[in-house]
Amino acid sequence: MKIPYGKTYGLLGPNGAGKTTTVRMLNSIISPTSGNAQIVGFDVITQSTEVKLYSGFLPESPGLYQKLTAREFLEFIGELYYLPKEVISSRIDELLDIFDLEGRENDLLEGYSRGMKQKVCLCAAIIQDPKIIFLDEPTSNLDPAAARMVKDLISDLAKKAEKTIFICTHLLDAAEELCDLIGIIDKGILKVEGSPKEIIDSVNAKDLEEAYLKIMGVPKIEDLLAWRDEISDNLEQEKKEKRKKK
């Protein structure tokens, strides 16, 4: 797996496939049992401090200190990266503007909607201006409007801020819309990799959902419900045989 700078990469797979584990290894949060990887040229095992400095990570269930305001929370995160106070202040102002949070920065986070909290989490993930941003299920548990907002923010980050973005998701429509490259993982093994179009064309599918189902060997809903037709045919045959006997 090699991700070009400035591209958006989507790692797809079912629950338990290894997506979150992969991201945690790439962020030097856990150590791999074998193999190795580099993030922005830094070794994830021997240069974990540099990896964390140049990477932003938004987990699926991020922690927020509800009794802090958005500004206080972002100041706290900035200090964890040992950023100078003046840099933290200017960076927060910039992020509040980008994420349309101005006017609410001094409100407690406990009063924020889920979508707004996700915005703050995205701010926290990029406050140190990382070169690569890892997003683990960024639209998880969001309503459609909030999910749309987060997708737009991710798209803007990739295009305007020229960041490399690594997204873990099982939402195929989001991956097809946002990602330049896609990898499909199952049981810790990368099964296929390429652009959405390349993956779709490789299995002669009409869209990414159909391609994913073919690659993963998952039957279509029509196949799963085929038993109904079989039972119906058997019942019809029994009725014909009964009529013949009469």
C-alpha positions as CSV (number, residue, x, y, z in Angstrom):
1,M,0.0,0.0,0.0
2,K,1.5,3.3,-1.1
3,I,-0.6,6.5,-0.9
4,P,0.4,9.5,-3.0
5,Y,0.7,12.9,-1.2
6,G,-2.5,14.9,-1.4
7,K,-4.8,12.0,-2.2
8,T,-7.8,10.6,-0.3
9,Y,-7.5,6.9,0.4
10,G,-10.4,4.8,1.6
11,L,-10.0,1.5,3.5
12,L,-13.2,-0.6,3.2
13,G,-14.2,-3.8,4.8
14,P,-16.8,-5.4,7.1
15,N,-16.8,-5.0,10.8
16,G,-13.9,-6.8,12.3
17,A,-11.9,-6.8,9.1
18,G,-8.9,-4.9,10.6
19,K,-9.6,-1.3,9.5
20,T,-9.3,0.3,13.0
21,T,-6.3,-1.9,13.9
22,T,-4.5,-0.9,10.7
23,V,-5.1,2.8,11.5
24,R,-3.9,2.4,15.1
25,M,-0.7,0.8,13.8
26,L,-0.1,3.5,11.2
27,N,-0.5,6.1,14.0
28,S,2.0,4.3,16.3
29,I,-0.7,3.7,18.9
30,I,-0.2,-0.1,18.8
31,S,2.8,-2.0,17.4
32,P,2.5,-4.4,14.5
33,T,3.2,-8.1,15.2
34,S,5.0,-8.3,11.9
35,G,5.9,-6.1,9.0
36,N,6.5,-2.4,9.0
37,A,5.2,0.9,7.6
38,Q,6.3,4.5,7.1
39,I,4.2,7.6,7.5
40,V,5.6,10.8,5.8
41,G,8.9,9.0,5.7
42,F,9.0,8.1,9.4
43,D,9.1,4.5,10.7
44,V,5.9,3.7,12.8
45,I,8.0,1.6,15.2
46,T,11.3,3.4,15.7
47,Q,10.1,7.0,15.0
48,S,6.6,7.0,16.7
49,T,7.0,10.5,18.1
50,E,7.5,12.0,14.6
51,V,4.7,9.8,13.2
52,K,2.3,11.2,15.8
53,L,3.5,14.8,15.2
54,Y,2.9,14.7,11.5
55,S,-0.4,12.7,11.7
56,G,-3.9,13.7,12.7
57,F,-6.2,11.0,14.0
58,L,-10.0,11.1,14.5
59,P,-11.2,7.8,16.1
60,E,-14.6,6.5,15.6
61,S,-15.7,7.4,19.1
62,P,-13.6,10.5,20.0
63,G,-13.4,11.7,23.6
64,L,-14.6,15.3,24.3
65,Y,-14.5,17.1,27.6
66,Q,-18.1,18.2,27.8
67,K,-17.5,20.8,30.5
68,L,-15.0,22.7,28.3
69,T,-15.8,25.2,25.6
70,A,-14.7,24.5,22.1
71,R,-11.8,27.0,22.4
72,E,-10.7,25.5,25.8
73,F,-10.7,22.0,24.4
74,L,-8.7,23.0,21.3
75,E,-6.2,24.9,23.5
76,F,-5.8,21.8,25.5
77,I,-5.1,19.6,22.4
78,G,-2.7,22.2,21.1
79,E,-0.7,22.2,24.3
80,L,-0.5,18.4,24.1
81,Y,1.5,18.9,20.9
82,Y,3.7,21.5,22.7
83,L,2.6,24.2,20.2
84,P,3.5,27.8,21.3
85,K,0.5,29.7,22.8
86,E,0.4,32.3,20.0
87,V,0.4,29.5,17.3
88,I,-2.4,27.7,19.2
89,S,-4.5,30.9,19.3
90,S,-4.1,31.8,15.6
91,R,-4.6,28.1,14.6
92,I,-7.9,27.9,16.6
93,D,-9.1,31.2,15.0
94,E,-8.4,29.7,11.6
95,L,-10.1,26.4,12.3
96,L,-13.2,28.0,13.8
97,D,-13.5,30.0,10.6
98,I,-13.0,27.0,8.3
99,F,-15.5,24.9,10.2
100,D,-18.0,27.6,10.7
101,L,-17.9,27.5,14.5
102,E,-17.4,31.2,15.1
103,G,-19.8,32.6,17.7
104,R,-20.1,29.2,19.4
105,E,-16.5,28.8,20.5
106,N,-17.2,29.9,24.1
107,D,-20.2,27.6,24.5
108,L,-19.8,24.3,26.5
109,L,-19.4,21.3,24.3
110,E,-22.2,19.5,26.1
111,G,-24.6,21.9,24.4
112,Y,-23.3,21.1,20.9
113,S,-25.1,18.9,18.4
114,R,-23.4,15.7,17.2
115,G,-22.5,17.3,13.9
116,M,-20.9,20.3,15.7
117,K,-19.0,18.0,18.1
118,Q,-17.7,16.1,15.1
119,K,-16.5,19.5,13.7
120,V,-14.6,20.2,16.9
121,C,-13.1,16.7,16.8
122,L,-11.9,17.4,13.2
123,C,-10.4,20.7,14.4
124,A,-8.6,18.8,17.1
125,A,-7.3,16.2,14.6
126,I,-5.6,18.9,12.5
127,I,-4.7,21.6,15.0
128,Q,-1.0,20.8,14.6
129,D,-1.3,21.0,10.8
130,P,-0.5,17.4,10.1
131,K,0.5,16.2,6.6
132,I,-1.8,13.1,6.8
133,I,-5.2,12.9,8.5
134,F,-6.6,9.5,9.6
135,L,-10.4,9.4,9.9
136,D,-12.0,6.3,11.4
137,E,-15.7,6.1,10.4
138,P,-16.0,9.9,10.4
139,T,-19.8,9.9,9.7
140,S,-20.6,7.2,12.2
141,N,-23.7,7.9,14.3
142,L,-24.5,11.1,12.5
143,D,-27.9,12.0,11.0
144,P,-28.0,12.5,7.2
145,A,-27.6,16.3,7.3
146,A,-24.6,16.1,9.7
147,A,-23.0,13.3,7.7
148,R,-23.4,15.4,4.5
149,M,-21.7,18.3,6.3
150,V,-18.8,16.2,7.4
151,K,-18.3,14.7,3.9
152,D,-18.2,18.3,2.5
153,L,-15.6,19.2,5.1
154,I,-13.4,16.2,4.3
155,S,-13.7,17.1,0.6
156,D,-12.7,20.7,1.3
157,L,-9.7,19.5,3.4
158,A,-8.4,17.3,0.6
159,K,-8.8,20.0,-2.1
160,K,-8.1,23.3,-0.4
161,A,-5.7,22.3,2.3
162,E,-3.9,19.7,0.1
163,K,-3.8,17.1,2.9
164,T,-3.4,13.4,2.5
165,I,-6.5,11.8,4.0
166,F,-6.9,8.1,5.0
167,I,-10.6,7.1,5.7
168,C,-11.8,3.9,7.3
169,T,-15.4,3.2,6.5
170,H,-17.9,0.6,5.6
171,L,-20.1,3.2,3.8
172,L,-19.6,2.5,0.2
173,D,-21.3,5.6,-1.2
174,A,-19.1,7.9,1.0
175,A,-16.0,6.1,-0.2
176,E,-16.9,6.3,-3.9
177,E,-17.7,10.0,-3.5
178,L,-14.7,11.1,-1.5
179,C,-11.8,8.7,-2.3
180,D,-9.2,8.8,-5.1
181,L,-8.0,5.4,-4.1
182,I,-9.6,2.5,-2.3
183,G,-8.4,-0.7,-0.6
184,I,-10.7,-3.5,0.4
185,I,-9.6,-5.4,3.5
186,D,-10.9,-8.7,5.0
187,K,-9.6,-10.6,8.0
188,G,-6.5,-8.4,8.0
189,I,-5.6,-9.0,4.3
190,L,-5.8,-6.4,1.6
191,K,-7.8,-8.1,-1.2
192,V,-7.8,-5.4,-3.8
193,E,-6.6,-1.8,-4.3
194,G,-7.2,0.9,-7.0
195,S,-9.3,3.8,-8.0
196,P,-13.1,3.4,-7.6
197,K,-13.4,3.1,-11.4
198,E,-10.6,0.5,-11.6
199,I,-12.2,-1.6,-8.9
200,I,-15.7,-1.4,-10.4
201,D,-14.3,-2.2,-13.9
202,S,-12.2,-5.1,-12.6
203,V,-15.3,-7.1,-11.7
204,N,-17.6,-5.7,-14.4
205,A,-19.9,-4.0,-11.8
206,K,-22.2,-1.0,-12.2
207,D,-21.1,0.7,-9.0
208,L,-18.8,0.3,-6.0
209,E,-21.4,-1.4,-3.9
210,E,-21.9,-4.2,-6.5
211,A,-18.1,-4.5,-6.9
212,Y,-17.6,-4.8,-3.2
213,L,-20.2,-7.5,-2.9
214,K,-18.6,-9.4,-5.7
215,I,-15.1,-9.1,-4.3
216,M,-16.2,-10.1,-0.8
217,G,-18.4,-12.9,-2.1
218,V,-21.5,-11.5,-0.5
219,P,-24.7,-12.6,-2.2
220,K,-27.2,-10.0,-3.4
221,I,-30.4,-9.5,-1.6
222,E,-32.3,-11.3,-4.5
223,D,-30.1,-14.4,-3.9
224,L,-30.6,-14.2,-0.1
225,L,-34.4,-14.2,-0.7
226,A,-34.4,-16.9,-3.4
227,W,-35.7,-19.4,-0.9
228,R,-39.1,-17.6,-1.1
229,D,-39.4,-18.2,-4.8
230,E,-38.4,-21.8,-4.3
231,I,-41.1,-22.3,-1.6
232,S,-43.6,-20.6,-3.8
233,D,-42.8,-22.9,-6.7
234,N,-43.1,-26.0,-4.5
235,L,-46.5,-24.9,-3.2
236,E,-47.7,-24.2,-6.7
237,Q,-46.5,-27.7,-7.8
238,E,-48.3,-29.3,-4.8
239,K,-51.5,-27.6,-5.8
240,K,-51.3,-28.8,-9.4
241,E,-50.7,-32.4,-8.2
242,K,-53.7,-32.2,-5.9
243,R,-55.9,-30.9,-8.7
244,K,-54.8,-33.8,-10.9
245,K,-55.7,-36.4,-8.3
246,K,-59.2,-34.9,-8.0
